[in-house]
Each structure stands twice: as structure tokens, then as C-alpha cells.
């Protein structure tokens, strides 16, 4: 039962779970972007300032941020920096009506997905969002897969972990038994339990999963 619950907590992240967070002080721009994107099926959340976004920010949020570079108070670039400081990996798309090389370079140094000048073509914005979503899905699913492997590993007993360690070193049941002072039949029982708990069919799969946990 505990294993089933653990597996459900680390399911694959899907595109429908992602949100586009639109941060712009101009309500007309916010509404225009939000309407255009919502008509294309995107889930949208609007904020009138970087400060409002950060006040509401939840580390569990998934998707991407579209932020205007010039806003009263904190700028889009400062928001990008603040998110990085908080350890957030949410991809950011910077938009601006006052594009310049210096700002663009600063945005890309901060790992912005794109830097779009107003008025921009909807297709360019969609392309930037899709790039951001591809990055986000890859990142989140890598995290989910690692968490799933770690949950499976934590389900092993101390003796099963010992046996798994020797299995990943290429030792056979008789050799493992000699190392642990137990019979090779007991080793085979532990091996069967390990494979069942880890959801694998071979020692190679055990090695693959153990390497993934160690990454």
C-alpha cells in the first residue's frame, strides 16, 4: 500500500499541468496576451507587477513566465534574478517595447528562453512558450523520475540494500552469500524481493535504476 501511494506522488508531469504566468503592468497588454493564449488552450495566470507575482509565488508552480522588462518597481530582469535567487527554475520569456542589445544580453545571461520586442507576432510568442514548456516538461519529469527511483530504493530493507549493492557490482548469488555470511538461496530470495519492489526484470535494470538515483 505504501509503495502504491509513493508511486502516485511521483507521476509524470503533463503539458496540461503547465501555466503561462503573464507579468505586465499594462492591463491591455496582459489581457491581449492572455486572451490570445487562452484561445489556443493555454492555462493563464495574470499579475500586474513583479512584486505581486513574487508575493503569490509557489515553488510548486510549473510552466513559464512572460515578463515585461519595464514596469514600475521591479523590472522583468529583476524578477528573473529574484526567481533565480529563490532557486526557481521556471523558464522566463522577456518582452519589451524598448529593446536594446544590453537588455537582451542581460536577459539571456539570466537564462531567458527568449527576448521579444513589442509589437511581436503571436507565432513568435507561441514558439517561445513552446520552447519553455519543452524545457519545463523535461526538467519536471527528470525530477519526478528521480523521486520515483528514490522512493523505490527507500522501500528496500537494509539487507536488500546490501544485496543490491553487490548485485550492481556484478557479483553472483554465491559470491554475495559468501560476502554477507548467508546462503545463496537467501540471496536469491532477497534478489527477487528487490526486483519486485523496484519493478524490474533483470540485474541490468537494477544497475540502471541505481545509477539514476546516484545522479
N, C-alpha and C positions, 0 to 999 in steps of 0.2 A: 504493500500500500504506500509506504513512504517513498519507494523508488518511483512509483507511478506519479505521485504528486511532484517530486523533484523534476521528472521529465517534462511535465506540463509547464513548469515555471521557466523552462528554457527552450520554448518552441521557436521556430524560425520566424523572423520578422518579415512581414509582407508589406508591399507597397501601399496598401490601403491604410496602414497604420501611420504613415508619414504625413506631416503637416508642413505647409508653407507659412512661415511667420513673417508677415509684412510689417516692417517698421518704418513709418514715414510720417512726418508732422503735417503733411498736406492731405486733408481728408479726401480731396478729389482724386489725388494720385492713389491713395490707399484703396478707395472704392473702385477705381478703374481697374487696378491690378487684381483686386480680389474678385470682382465680377468676371473679368476675363478668365481667370484661373478656375474659379468655381464652375463656370460653364463648361470647362474642359475636364471636370471631375476631381479637381484638387481640393483637399481639405484646407481651409484657410483660417488663420487667426491674426487679427489686426492689433497694432499698437501705435499710439500717437507719438511715442518717444522711446529712445533707447532706455531711459530710466524706467518707464512703465514696463518695458519688456523684462528688464533685469529684476524688477520688483516681483514680477509674476513668475520668473524663470524657475523651471523644474528640471533637474538633471536628467529626469527620465524622458524628457521630450525628444522626439525623433523627427527628422525632416530636414529643412534648411531654412535659413534666414535671408530675407531680402531687405536690405537696409539702405536708406538714403544716406549719402555721405555728409550732407549738410543739414543739420537740424538744430533747433535751439537747445542749448545744454550739450549733452554728449553727442558726438558725431557718430556716423556709421563706422568709421575706422576705430574710434574709441570703444564702440560697442564690440567690435570684432576682437579688440585687445582684451576687453573685460571678460569676454567669454573664454578666451584662451587662459586667462589668469585663473578662472574658476575650474579649469580642466575640461571645459566643454569642447567636444569635437564636432558640434553642429556646423555643417558647411555654410559658408556665407557668400551671398551674391551682393556686391555693392552697386547701387545705382546712383547716378548723379546728373544734375543739369549743368554742372560746372567741371567737366572733365579736364584733367591735366595729367601729364606724364608722371609727375611727382606723386600725386594721389594714387594713380593706378599702380605704380611701383610699390607704394606702401601697402596697398590692399593685397597685392599678390605676395608680398613678403610675409603678410599675415595669413597666407594660405587661402585667400579668397578664391572661390570657384571661378568667378568672372567679374568684370568691371564694365557696366553698361551705361552709356550716356543717353540721357533723355533728349528727345523722344526716341525710345527704342522700339524696334519691331517686336511684336508679340512672339514671333517664332524664335527670336534670339533669346528672349526671356525663358521660353519653354525649354529651349536647348540647354540653357544654363541650369535650370531647375532639374531637368532630367539627368544631367551630369552629376549634380549634387545628390540626387536621390540614389543614383547608382553607387556613388561613394558611400552614402549613408547605409544603404542596404548591405553592402559588402562589410562595412565596419561592424554594424549591429549583429549580423549573422555570424561573423567571426567570433564576437564576444559571446553570443548565445551558444555556439558550438563548444567553445572552451568551457563555459559554465556547465554545460551538459556533461562534458567529459569529466570535469572535476566532481560533479555530483555522483557520477557513476563510480569514480575512484573512491570517494568518501564512503560508499556503501560497502566496500570491502572490509573484511575483518583484518586485524593486524597480521595474522598468519597468511591470509590470502594475499596481502600486500607483499609479504616476504617471498611467497612463491612466485608472484607476478614479476618481482624484481629479477629473480633468477631466470624465469622464462624469457624475459626480454634480453637477457644476456646470452641466450641460445642454449642453456643447459636443458638436458632431458630429465624426465621424471626420476630416474635412478640417481642421477648426479645431484639433483635438488634434494632428494631424500637424504643422501649422504651429508650434504651441507647442513640440513636442518635436523638431522637425527630422527627422521620419520620414514615410514615405508614408502616405496614408490607408488603403492596403491592409494595411500593417503594423499600423496601429491596429486595423483590423477583426480581424486575427488575435489581437492581444492581448485585444481585447474578447471574442472567442469563448472564449479560454482562461479569462478572468476569470469568465465566465458558467458555464462548465463546473465550475471549481473552487468557485464559490460556490453551485452548484446552483440557479441561477435562469434565467429565460427572458426577462427584459426588463431594461432600464436602470432602470425604476421599482423592480424588485425589488432591484437593486444599491443604489439610494439607500436603500431601506427597511432593508436589512441594514447598510449603513454607518452609518446613524443609530442603529441598535440598538447597534452596537459603541461608539459615542461616548457613549451614555447613562451 
